[in-house]
Amino acid sequence: MRRRRRPAAGAVAMPVLDPPPLRLRPGARAARLGDDLVLLDLPGDRYLGLPGAWSGGRLEPEAERLLRQAGLWDDRSAGVGCDLGWPRPQQDLPVLDAPPLAARDLLEIGRFLADYGWARRSPRLARLAAWAAQSRLTEDPQPSAALIAEAARLRRLLLWTPAPRKCLLQSFLLLRALRRRGLDARWVFAVRAWPFLAHCWLQAGPMVLDDRHERLCAFTPILVI
């Protein structure tokens, strides 16, 4: 990975230009991480990383060649941006008192198990993302009192299920349960480099519902549903 040199004393720092949109095939998303490029290929259910893909705000010819070789480049595409401009979360879900389990909680745990079975039958990210996009209730969900209370309760109930504690599955189960109640959140997928790591979380306004906001500042959003 190339490192940017600090300007010498008295030198004028050149601005970092926004990269032009990439001609990616449908279902592909991109994020610029400094001079590096990370691709999310939804149809292929994969992430790809291209270190040093950018130079002077332009995509290196070799990077374009590798994208074509991977089947991600489409000359007919209108272009996919590399910066979503998505605001990082600034608040965590408040910690609320946990009441004893009630009958409705047992029913909810059963629904979690059914949703877990649905996801396991076809765990591909494209399928989960398609469901999330089609069932969206609002474009700009906010952390209302009802959303905070239900998200806190449902997160506790998730601990009673055998579902793996993976971010993708946990966020999916929580989002599905919230939407059954007419509540909504945005599903944020993000990446970091060196070492590479993909992560996702649920967000409503400035609040993250299933993580801690301090640890998410290292991630760059690549897809928001």
Secondary structure, DSSP 4 states (H G I P E B T S, - for coil): ---PPPPPTTPPPPP-PPPPPB-BPTTEEEEEETTEEEEEETTTTEEEEETT-EETTEE-HHHHHHHHHTT-B-TT---B-S---PPPP-EEPPP---PPP-HHHHHHHHHHHHHHHHHHHS--HHHHHHHHHHT---SS----HHHHHHHHHHHHHHTTS-----HHHHHHHHHHHHHHTT---EEEEEEETTTTEEEEEEEETTEESSS-GGGGTT-EEEEE-
